[in-house]
Amino acid sequence: MKRSKYSESQIVGILKEADAGVMVKEICRNLIIQTDIVKKLRRKTLLTLHGNYLLTRPA
């Protein structure tokens, strides 16, 4: 399995910014990443009731 380019704390930070209402294009411009990366990260994570993110692993 390929290792993630971003640490777990970086992923959580990106997703929290997006959930706070910051436009994805702006986040990507600041971090110099593509918008597809944020979309992929959202698909791979789950938001719990407490607002914590859980990274899921493909089965």
KAKA-V757000 format. One record per residue. RES is the residue in one small letter. BURIAL is 1 if it has 24 or more other C-alpha atoms within 12 Angstrom, else 0. Layout:
res:burial
RES:BURIAL
RES:BURIAL
This chain:
res:burial
m:0
k:0
r:0
s:0
k:0
y:0
s:0
e:0
s:0
q:0
i:1
v:1
g:0
i:1
l:1
k:1
e:0
a:0
d:0
a:0
g:0
v:0
m:0
v:1
k:0
e:0
i:1
c:0
r:0
n:0
l:0
i:0
i:0
q:0
t:0
d:0
i:0
v:1
k:0
k:0
l:1
r:1
r:0
k:0
t:1
l:0
l:0
t:0
l:0
h:0
g:0
n:0
y:1
l:0
l:0
t:0
r:0
p:0
a:0
